[in-house]
Amino acid sequence: MKRNLSDCIFDLLASAGVEHIYGMTGGAIAFMLDRLAFRDDIRFICTAHEQAASMMAEACARVAPDSFGVAIGTSGPGAANLLTGIGCAWFDSVPCLFITGQVNTYESKGDRPVRQSGFQEMDIAAMAAPITKFSSRATTPEELLPMLREAISQMLTGRPGPVLLDIPMNLQRQEIEVTEADLDLQSLLKSIKDDRPKVVQKELDATVELLKRSRRPVLIVGGGVRRAGGDAPLLALAEKLGCPVCLSMNGIDCFPHDHPLFAGLLGVYGTRSANTVVANADLILAVGSRLDSRQTGVNTDIFGRAAKIIVVDIDPNECGYRLSTELKITADASIFLFSLLESMQESSVTPDKEWLAHIEMLRGKYLSQPESVAPDKLPSPYHVLDVLSGELKGDELVALDTGQNMVWAMQTMRVRGGMRMFTAGGMSPMGYSLPAAIGASLSKNGAPAIAVIGDGGMQINIQELETLHRLNLPVKIFILNNGALGLIRQFQGENMAGREIASSTKGGYSSPDFTAIAKAYGIPANSSQNGAEMKKAIREALATPGPFVCDIMIDEYSTVLPKIRVQHPPEDQYPYLPPEEIRANMLIDPIATSTYRWKD
């Protein structure tokens, strides 16, 4: 049968379960978008900016692990605007398909040494190549569908990631001879799922043996576990081992925070509980985390210094390359966890009571961030997020932005029930959480979503308030407003003698009245100026149907604490604890640092 090529593309995507495509229109993509007008199985979500479209697609794929995100943009500036979201998907291993329109093949500059021939012509495939698994331009109608299949295959095989397909305008409106099989992706998707890397039994046996000999094991869990659908076997494994679980930023919602084995957020901006647990461990089993410098600190010699380390990652290039490891296992995180559980059925692993008691002690001392505030004073961000977390039902999709607001939320908010909480960890762009919350809500049929964001990030994609108003989704935006780009200002205070260039009002930065802007877009909003108003403002935002913007003023010089400073061991975070307290926290010998010296 003969069929329009644009229709064929959408047929293939629909067969894979794609329900939403995000993007903006433009001349070079208009023919393709026109074909969506004849469909009721795929909904086009018109955004106000292509960058936001790419972030919506990326967030959609994060919270719907059995599908992938799709965003579309026109040639030239439209395609370039997708790059930030493509980077988010690349660094955090999120499967997304990005489709760009291109000038007609007969208008293209080809190999001629000119900068541009067709209007808005730009080689987006070459520009996106370093941050995609597949990036190519179709030049003939016959190669387009095989190219799309290859792109999707690469997107989902092994470590997931984004792909880009650049389609000239004249191809979008051509017809091609196809069969029913050409328009179905189910067999391809099944073969990819069946071909996920398995675990070698010898590696499982070695892991079980190391676990049996360990007295102080710890699980470090990254975003690869959630992406592979491994949260259920993770919970079962932790409970079988009686093993504490420390989470990376990308793995923050892989394990319930109200579970007694949850030890906290690991890393430079992590909790004292998690960092001290890892410092004391004699065995580290890291699954789905590449253990980058934000988790380990710069000096890897003092990270987990008493532990044998096992790293499990689907990407052999990431498999513990920064650390001295006992085992490096290349495997799908979910398959590994299920396989390890099965291998342990006949094994006797008895949790060490002293270790579990020590974990409970550290949880009690450091896991929460108790804060109080005078009713007439600006609240601390930790207090705000503690209140917000307590008001949530436990089924929300929580998108975090970047900077201080993201770290405060990671340290404070409690993931429980069916809640999801995520951020774009590797790329970490300001302005992410607003479009991400929209994409996440749409992917779950209009589920309630929360965007936690700073006043700086809110200005990056503020235009998507129009998209949110049009869609009328239950997305609540909580702005932690300290009138500054706070994490940069904190860095400047520590390293640049407090010169706040472009990070505060005195350095040239400013922010607007967000409640007035929200209301101009037709979205209800409120603000709070002190601790007494804050809880009331949060409750009003959550209780109001549809979207809402809640602008919460916080202390201007709020900082992210605790944090690991360069060359300090994980258990010695700033602000520094008294030596006797650190000694009481340690089951191994502490390390002397510039802030204290141990005495016999």
C-alpha positions as CSV (number, residue, x, y, z in Angstrom):
1,M,0.0,0.0,0.0
2,K,1.1,3.6,-0.5
3,R,1.2,5.9,2.4
4,N,2.5,9.4,3.3
5,L,5.9,9.2,4.9
6,S,4.9,11.4,7.8
7,D,1.9,9.2,8.5
8,C,4.3,6.2,8.4
9,I,6.5,7.8,11.1
10,F,3.5,8.4,13.4
11,D,2.2,4.9,12.7
12,L,5.5,3.5,14.0
13,L,5.5,5.7,17.0
14,A,1.9,4.9,17.9
15,S,2.7,1.2,17.6
16,A,5.4,1.7,20.3
17,G,2.9,3.3,22.7
18,V,3.8,7.0,22.1
19,E,0.9,9.1,23.1
20,H,2.3,12.6,23.1
21,I,4.7,14.6,20.9
22,Y,6.0,17.9,22.2
23,G,7.2,20.8,20.1
24,M,6.5,24.0,18.2
25,T,5.6,24.5,14.6
26,G,7.8,26.0,11.9
27,G,8.1,26.0,8.1
28,A,10.5,23.1,7.9
29,I,8.2,20.8,10.0
30,A,4.8,22.1,9.0
31,F,4.0,19.2,6.5
32,M,4.7,16.6,9.2
33,L,2.7,18.3,11.9
34,D,-0.2,18.7,9.5
35,R,-0.6,15.0,9.4
36,L,-1.2,14.9,13.1
37,A,-4.5,16.7,12.5
38,F,-5.8,13.4,11.1
39,R,-4.9,11.3,14.1
40,D,-6.6,10.6,17.4
41,D,-3.9,8.2,18.8
42,I,-1.1,10.8,19.2
43,R,-1.6,14.2,20.8
44,F,0.6,17.1,19.8
45,I,1.5,19.3,22.8
46,C,2.2,22.8,21.5
47,T,4.8,24.5,23.7
48,A,6.0,28.1,23.8
49,H,9.7,27.2,23.3
50,E,11.5,24.2,21.8
51,Q,13.8,23.9,24.8
52,A,10.8,23.3,27.0
53,A,9.4,20.8,24.5
54,S,12.6,18.8,24.8
55,M,12.5,18.8,28.6
56,M,8.8,17.7,28.6
57,A,9.7,14.8,26.4
58,E,12.6,13.9,28.6
59,A,10.5,14.0,31.8
60,C,7.8,12.0,30.1
61,A,10.3,9.2,29.4
62,R,11.6,9.4,33.0
63,V,8.3,8.6,34.6
64,A,7.0,6.2,32.0
65,P,9.8,3.6,31.8
66,D,8.0,1.4,29.2
67,S,8.0,4.2,26.6
68,F,10.2,7.0,25.3
69,G,9.8,10.7,24.8
70,V,9.4,12.5,21.5
71,A,9.9,16.1,20.7
72,I,9.9,17.9,17.4
73,G,11.3,21.2,16.1
74,T,11.8,23.1,12.9
75,S,15.2,23.7,11.2
76,G,17.8,26.2,12.3
77,P,16.9,27.9,15.6
78,G,14.1,25.5,16.4
79,A,16.4,22.5,16.2
80,A,19.2,24.3,18.1
81,N,16.7,25.1,20.9
82,L,16.2,21.3,21.4
83,L,19.9,20.8,22.3
84,T,19.6,21.5,26.0
85,G,16.9,18.8,26.5
86,I,18.9,16.4,24.3
87,G,21.9,17.0,26.6
88,C,19.6,16.2,29.6
89,A,18.6,12.9,28.1
90,W,22.2,12.0,27.0
91,F,23.8,12.5,30.4
92,D,21.1,10.8,32.4
93,S,20.5,7.9,30.0
94,V,16.9,8.8,29.1
95,P,15.5,7.4,25.8
96,C,14.1,10.2,23.6
97,L,13.5,10.6,19.9
98,F,14.1,14.1,18.6
99,I,12.7,14.9,15.1
100,T,13.8,18.0,13.2
101,G,12.6,19.5,10.0
102,Q,15.2,20.4,7.4
103,V,15.2,22.3,4.1
104,N,14.2,20.5,0.9
105,T,17.0,18.2,-0.3
106,Y,17.2,20.2,-3.6
107,E,17.9,23.4,-1.5
108,S,20.6,21.9,0.7
109,K,24.1,23.2,0.4
110,G,25.4,19.7,0.4
111,D,29.2,19.6,0.2
112,R,29.6,23.1,-1.2
113,P,31.8,25.3,1.0
114,V,29.1,27.8,1.8
115,R,27.6,28.4,5.2
116,Q,24.0,28.1,4.1
117,S,21.9,27.6,1.0
118,G,18.3,27.0,2.1
119,F,16.5,29.3,4.6
120,Q,17.3,28.4,8.2
121,E,19.5,25.5,6.9
122,M,21.7,24.1,9.7
123,D,23.5,20.8,10.1
124,I,21.7,19.8,13.4
125,A,22.6,16.1,12.9
126,A,26.3,17.0,13.2
127,M,25.7,19.4,16.0
128,A,23.8,16.8,18.0
129,A,26.1,13.9,17.3
130,P,28.3,14.2,20.4
131,I,25.2,14.0,22.7
132,T,23.1,11.4,20.9
133,K,23.4,7.6,20.3
134,F,22.3,8.1,16.7
135,S,22.0,11.4,14.7
136,S,21.4,11.4,11.0
137,R,19.6,13.2,8.1
138,A,17.5,11.2,5.7
139,T,18.1,12.1,2.1
140,T,15.8,9.7,0.2
141,P,12.3,8.5,1.0
142,E,13.4,4.8,0.9
143,E,15.9,5.2,3.7
144,L,13.7,7.1,6.1
145,L,11.8,4.3,7.8
146,P,14.8,2.0,8.1
147,M,16.7,4.9,9.6
148,L,13.9,5.5,12.1
149,R,14.0,1.9,13.1
150,E,17.7,2.0,13.6
151,A,17.5,5.2,15.6
152,I,14.9,3.6,18.0
153,S,16.9,0.4,18.2
154,Q,20.0,2.3,19.3
155,M,18.0,4.5,21.6
156,L,16.8,1.5,23.7
157,T,19.6,-1.0,23.4
158,G,22.1,-1.2,26.3
159,R,22.5,2.1,28.0
160,P,19.5,4.2,26.8
161,G,19.9,7.7,25.4
162,P,18.6,10.2,22.9
163,V,18.6,10.0,19.1
164,L,17.9,12.5,16.4
165,L,16.4,12.2,13.0
166,D,16.6,15.2,10.6
167,I,13.9,15.1,7.8
168,P,13.9,17.4,4.8
169,M,10.6,19.0,3.9
170,N,10.1,17.3,0.6
171,L,10.5,13.9,2.2
172,Q,7.8,14.7,4.8
173,R,5.1,15.0,2.1
174,Q,6.1,12.1,-0.2
175,E,4.4,8.8,-0.4
176,I,6.1,5.4,-0.2
177,E,5.1,1.8,-0.7
178,V,4.9,0.0,2.7
179,T,3.5,-3.2,4.3
180,E,1.8,-3.6,7.6
181,A,5.0,-5.0,9.1
182,D,6.8,-1.9,8.1
183,L,4.6,0.2,10.4
184,D,4.9,-2.0,13.5
185,L,7.6,-1.7,16.1
186,Q,6.4,-4.3,18.5
187,S,8.7,-7.1,17.3
188,L,11.7,-4.8,17.4
189,L,10.9,-3.6,20.9
190,K,10.5,-7.2,22.1
191,S,13.9,-8.3,20.7
192,I,15.6,-5.3,22.4
193,K,14.0,-6.2,25.7
194,D,15.0,-9.9,25.3
195,D,18.6,-9.0,24.4
196,R,19.3,-7.0,27.6
197,P,22.7,-8.0,29.0
198,K,22.4,-10.9,31.4
199,V,24.6,-11.5,34.4
200,V,27.4,-14.2,34.3
201,Q,26.8,-16.8,37.0
202,K,30.4,-16.6,38.1
203,E,30.0,-12.9,38.9
204,L,26.8,-13.6,40.8
205,D,28.5,-16.3,42.9
206,A,31.4,-13.9,43.6
207,T,29.0,-11.2,44.7
208,V,27.1,-13.6,47.0
209,E,30.4,-14.7,48.5
210,L,31.5,-11.2,49.2
211,L,28.2,-10.3,50.8
212,K,28.3,-13.4,53.0
213,R,31.7,-12.4,54.4
214,S,30.7,-8.7,54.9
215,R,29.7,-7.4,58.3
216,R,29.0,-3.8,57.2
217,P,27.6,-3.9,53.6
218,V,25.9,-0.9,52.0
219,L,24.0,-0.5,48.8
220,I,24.6,2.6,46.6
221,V,21.8,3.1,44.1
222,G,21.7,5.4,41.1
223,G,19.3,6.3,38.4
224,G,20.0,3.2,36.4
225,V,18.0,1.2,38.8
226,R,14.8,3.3,38.3
227,R,15.3,3.4,34.5
228,A,15.6,-0.4,34.4
229,G,12.5,-0.9,36.6
230,G,14.6,-2.4,39.4
231,D,13.1,-0.6,42.5
232,A,11.1,-3.7,43.6
233,P,14.0,-6.2,43.6
234,L,16.1,-3.5,45.2
235,L,13.7,-3.3,48.2
236,A,13.6,-7.1,48.4
237,L,17.4,-7.3,48.3
238,A,18.0,-4.6,50.9
239,E,15.5,-6.3,53.3
240,K,17.1,-9.8,52.8
241,L,20.5,-8.4,53.5
242,G,19.5,-6.0,56.2
243,C,21.6,-3.6,54.3
244,P,21.4,0.2,54.4
245,V,20.6,2.0,51.1
246,C,22.3,5.3,50.1
247,L,20.9,7.1,47.0
248,S,22.6,9.3,44.4
249,M,20.8,12.4,43.1
250,N,19.5,10.5,40.1
251,G,18.5,7.5,42.2
252,I,16.7,9.6,44.9
253,D,13.3,8.0,44.3
254,C,14.5,4.4,43.9
255,F,13.9,3.5,47.6
256,P,11.3,4.7,50.1
257,H,12.6,7.3,52.5
258,D,10.5,6.1,55.3
259,H,12.1,2.7,55.3
260,P,14.4,1.9,58.3
261,L,17.2,0.9,55.9
262,F,17.2,4.2,54.0
263,A,20.4,6.0,55.0
264,G,20.0,9.1,52.9
265,L,21.4,11.1,50.0
266,L,25.1,10.3,49.2
267,G,27.7,12.7,48.1
268,V,29.2,16.2,48.3
269,Y,25.9,17.7,49.1
270,G,24.5,14.5,50.7
271,T,23.3,13.8,54.3
272,R,25.8,13.1,57.1
273,S,24.0,9.8,57.7
274,A,24.6,8.4,54.2
275,N,28.2,9.7,53.9
276,T,29.1,8.3,57.3
277,V,27.5,4.9,56.5
278,V,29.6,4.6,53.3
279,A,32.8,5.7,55.2
280,N,32.2,2.8,57.7
281,A,31.3,0.2,55.2
282,D,33.4,-2.9,54.5
283,L,31.5,-3.7,51.3
284,I,29.9,-1.3,48.8
285,L,27.6,-2.7,46.2
286,A,26.9,0.1,43.7
287,V,24.1,-0.5,41.2
288,G,23.1,1.8,38.4
289,S,25.4,4.6,39.6
290,R,28.6,5.6,37.9
291,L,30.0,6.9,41.2
292,D,31.0,10.3,39.8
293,S,32.8,13.0,41.8
294,R,29.5,14.4,43.2
295,Q,29.1,11.1,45.0
296,T,32.7,10.2,45.9
297,G,34.4,13.5,46.2
298,V,37.5,14.4,44.2
299,N,39.9,12.1,46.2
300,T,38.7,8.6,45.6
301,D,41.4,7.1,47.8
302,I,39.4,8.1,50.9
303,F,36.0,7.1,49.5
304,G,34.8,3.8,51.0
305,R,38.4,3.3,52.1
306,A,37.6,0.3,54.3
307,A,35.4,-1.4,51.7
308,K,35.6,-3.8,48.8
309,I,33.7,-2.2,46.0
310,I,31.4,-4.0,43.5
311,V,30.1,-1.8,40.6
312,V,27.2,-2.9,38.4
313,D,26.5,-0.8,35.3
314,I,25.0,-1.4,31.9
315,D,27.8,0.7,30.3
316,P,31.2,-1.0,30.6
317,N,32.9,2.3,30.0
318,E,31.3,3.7,33.2
319,C,31.8,0.6,35.3
320,G,33.9,1.9,38.2
321,Y,36.6,3.5,36.1
322,R,37.4,6.1,38.8
323,L,37.8,3.6,41.6
324,S,39.7,0.5,42.6
325,T,37.1,-2.2,42.5
326,E,36.8,-5.8,43.5
327,L,34.2,-6.6,40.8
328,K,33.0,-4.8,37.7
329,I,29.8,-6.2,36.4
330,T,28.3,-5.1,33.1
331,A,24.5,-5.8,33.4
332,D,21.1,-4.4,33.3
333,A,20.4,-3.2,36.9
334,S,17.0,-4.9,37.2
335,I,18.2,-8.2,35.7
336,F,21.2,-8.1,38.1
337,L,19.1,-7.4,41.2
338,F,16.6,-10.2,40.3
339,S,19.4,-12.6,39.5
340,L,21.2,-11.8,42.7
341,L,18.1,-12.4,44.8
342,E,17.6,-15.7,43.0
343,S,21.2,-16.7,43.7
344,M,20.9,-15.9,47.3
345,Q,17.8,-18.1,47.9
346,E,20.0,-20.9,49.3
347,S,22.5,-18.5,51.0
348,S,22.4,-17.7,54.6
349,V,23.1,-14.0,55.1
350,T,22.6,-12.7,58.7
351,P,22.5,-8.9,59.1
352,D,25.0,-7.7,61.7
353,K,23.0,-6.3,64.7
354,E,25.8,-3.9,65.6
355,W,25.8,-2.5,62.1
356,L,22.1,-2.1,62.0
357,A,22.1,-0.4,65.4
358,H,24.8,2.0,64.1
359,I,22.7,2.8,61.1
360,E,19.7,3.6,63.2
361,M,21.8,5.9,65.4
362,L,23.1,7.8,62.4
363,R,19.6,8.1,60.9
364,G,18.3,9.5,64.2
365,K,21.0,12.1,64.5
366,Y,21.4,13.3,60.9
367,L,18.9,12.1,58.4
368,S,16.3,14.8,58.9
369,Q,16.9,18.5,58.8
370,P,14.8,19.8,61.8
371,E,14.2,23.5,61.4
372,S,12.1,26.0,63.3
373,V,11.3,29.5,62.4
374,A,9.9,32.6,64.1
375,P,6.4,33.3,62.7
376,D,7.4,36.9,61.7
377,K,10.8,35.9,60.1
378,L,11.6,34.6,56.7
379,P,11.7,30.8,56.9
380,S,14.7,28.6,56.0
381,P,14.4,26.6,52.8
382,Y,14.8,23.4,54.8
383,H,11.8,24.3,56.9
384,V,9.7,25.2,53.8
385,L,10.5,21.9,52.1
386,D,9.9,19.9,55.3
387,V,6.4,21.5,55.5
388,L,5.8,20.9,51.8
389,S,6.9,17.3,52.0
390,G,4.6,16.7,54.9
391,E,1.6,18.1,53.1
392,L,2.0,15.9,50.0
393,K,-0.1,12.7,49.7
394,G,2.7,10.5,48.4
395,D,1.5,10.0,44.8
396,E,2.9,13.2,43.3
397,L,5.4,13.6,40.5
398,V,8.0,16.0,41.9
399,A,10.3,17.7,39.4
400,L,13.3,19.5,40.9
401,D,15.2,22.3,39.1
402,T,18.9,23.0,39.7
403,G,20.9,25.0,42.2
404,Q,20.2,25.3,45.9
405,N,16.5,24.5,45.6
406,M,17.3,21.1,44.1
407,V,19.8,20.2,46.8
408,W,17.6,21.4,49.6
409,A,14.8,19.3,48.2
410,M,17.0,16.2,47.8
411,Q,18.2,16.5,51.4
412,T,14.8,17.2,52.9
413,M,11.8,15.9,51.0
414,R,10.7,12.4,51.8
415,V,9.8,10.0,48.9
416,R,7.1,7.6,49.9
417,G,4.2,5.6,48.4
418,G,4.1,6.0,44.7
419,M,5.8,9.4,44.7
420,R,8.4,10.1,42.0
421,M,11.1,12.8,42.4
422,F,13.7,13.6,39.8
423,T,16.0,16.2,38.3
424,A,18.2,16.5,35.2
425,G,21.3,15.6,37.1
426,G,24.1,15.5,34.5
427,M,23.1,18.5,32.4
428,S,21.4,20.3,35.3
429,P,19.9,23.3,33.4
430,M,18.0,26.1,35.1
431,G,14.4,26.2,34.1
432,Y,14.0,22.4,33.9
433,S,11.4,21.7,36.5
434,L,8.5,23.7,35.1
435,P,8.4,22.0,31.7
436,A,9.4,18.7,33.3
437,A,6.5,18.7,35.7
438,I,4.1,19.4,32.7
439,G,5.6,16.5,30.7
440,A,5.5,14.2,33.7
441,S,1.8,15.0,34.5
442,L,0.8,14.5,30.8
443,S,2.6,11.1,30.7
444,K,0.5,9.9,33.7
445,N,-2.8,11.1,32.4
446,G,-2.9,14.4,34.2
447,A,-1.5,13.1,37.5
448,P,-0.6,15.8,40.2
449,A,2.9,17.2,39.7
450,I,5.1,19.5,41.7
451,A,7.8,21.8,40.4
452,V,10.3,23.0,42.9
453,I,12.3,25.9,41.5
454,G,14.3,29.0,42.4
455,D,13.6,32.5,41.3
456,G,16.4,32.3,38.8
457,G,15.3,29.1,37.2
458,M,11.7,30.3,37.0
459,Q,12.7,33.0,34.6
460,I,14.3,30.6,32.1
461,N,11.1,28.9,30.9
462,I,8.5,31.2,32.4
463,Q,6.7,31.3,29.0
464,E,5.5,27.7,29.7
465,L,2.9,29.1,32.1
466,E,0.9,29.7,29.0
467,T,1.2,26.0,28.0
468,L,0.2,25.0,31.6
469,H,-2.8,27.4,31.6
470,R,-4.0,26.0,28.3
471,L,-3.7,22.4,29.4
472,N,-5.1,23.2,32.9
473,L,-3.0,20.4,34.5
474,P,-2.7,20.0,38.3
475,V,0.9,21.3,38.4
476,K,1.9,23.3,41.4
477,I,5.0,25.5,41.2
478,F,6.8,26.3,44.4
479,I,9.3,29.1,44.0
480,L,12.0,29.2,46.7
481,N,12.7,32.9,46.3
482,N,15.9,34.4,47.8
483,G,16.3,37.0,45.1
484,A,19.6,35.5,44.0
485,L,21.3,32.7,42.0
486,G,22.1,31.2,45.4
487,L,24.4,28.3,44.7
488,I,26.6,30.5,42.6
489,R,26.6,33.2,45.2
490,Q,27.5,30.6,47.9
491,F,30.4,29.5,45.7
492,Q,31.5,33.1,45.2
493,G,31.4,33.6,49.0
494,E,33.6,30.6,49.5
495,N,36.1,31.3,46.7
496,M,35.8,34.9,45.5
497,A,35.8,37.0,48.6
498,G,32.1,37.5,48.4
499,R,32.1,39.3,45.0
500,E,28.5,38.5,43.8
501,I,28.9,39.1,40.1
502,A,25.6,38.5,38.3
503,S,24.3,36.4,41.2
504,S,22.5,38.9,43.5
505,T,20.8,42.3,43.3
506,K,24.0,44.1,44.1
507,G,25.8,42.1,41.4
508,G,23.3,42.9,38.7
509,Y,20.7,40.1,39.0
510,S,17.0,40.7,39.7
511,S,13.7,38.9,39.6
512,P,10.1,40.0,39.0
513,D,6.8,39.7,40.8
514,F,5.9,36.1,40.0
515,T,2.4,36.3,41.3
516,A,1.6,39.2,39.0
517,I,3.1,37.3,36.1
518,A,1.2,34.1,36.9
519,K,-2.1,35.9,37.1
520,A,-1.4,37.6,33.8
521,Y,-1.2,34.0,32.3
522,G,-4.5,33.2,34.0
523,I,-3.0,31.0,36.7
524,P,-3.9,31.5,40.4
525,A,-1.0,32.4,42.6
526,N,0.0,33.5,46.1
527,S,3.1,34.5,48.0
528,S,4.4,34.3,51.6
529,Q,6.6,36.7,53.3
530,N,7.2,35.0,56.6
531,G,7.0,31.7,58.5
532,A,3.4,32.3,59.6
533,E,2.2,32.8,56.0
534,M,4.2,30.0,54.4
535,K,2.3,26.9,55.5
536,K,-1.0,28.6,54.7
537,A,0.3,29.4,51.2
538,I,1.4,25.9,50.6
539,R,-1.9,24.4,51.6
540,E,-3.8,26.8,49.4
541,A,-1.6,25.9,46.4
542,L,-2.2,22.2,46.9
543,A,-5.9,22.5,47.6
544,T,-6.7,24.6,44.5
545,P,-7.7,22.6,41.4
546,G,-5.5,22.9,38.4
547,P,-2.3,24.8,38.2
548,F,-0.9,27.2,40.9
549,V,2.1,29.3,41.5
550,C,3.3,29.7,45.1
551,D,6.1,32.2,45.6
552,I,7.8,31.7,49.0
553,M,10.3,34.2,50.2
554,I,13.2,32.7,52.1
555,D,16.2,34.1,53.8
556,E,18.4,35.9,51.3
557,Y,21.6,34.2,52.4
558,S,20.3,30.7,52.8
559,T,23.0,28.1,52.1
560,V,23.3,24.4,51.2
561,L,24.7,22.6,54.2
562,P,26.3,20.2,55.0
563,K,28.8,19.7,52.2
564,I,32.1,17.9,51.7
565,R,34.9,20.2,51.1
566,V,37.8,19.2,48.8
567,Q,40.2,16.6,50.3
568,H,38.0,16.0,53.3
569,P,36.7,12.5,53.9
570,P,33.0,11.9,53.5
571,E,32.3,11.8,57.2
572,D,33.9,15.2,57.8
573,Q,31.4,17.5,56.1
574,Y,31.2,21.3,56.7
575,P,30.1,22.7,59.1
576,Y,32.6,20.5,60.9
577,L,31.5,18.3,63.8
578,P,33.6,18.2,67.0
579,P,36.3,15.5,66.8
580,E,34.7,13.5,69.6
581,E,31.4,13.3,67.7
582,I,33.1,12.1,64.5
583,R,35.0,9.5,66.5
584,A,31.7,8.3,68.0
585,N,30.3,8.0,64.5
586,M,33.2,5.9,63.1
587,L,33.6,2.2,63.3
588,I,37.0,2.4,61.5
589,D,39.9,4.7,62.1
590,P,39.1,8.4,61.3
591,I,41.4,10.4,59.0
592,A,43.1,13.5,60.3
593,T,42.3,16.6,58.3
594,S,43.2,20.3,58.4
595,T,40.3,20.9,60.7
596,Y,41.3,18.5,63.4
597,R,44.0,16.1,64.5
598,W,43.3,12.8,66.2
599,K,45.1,12.1,69.4
600,D,45.7,8.7,70.9
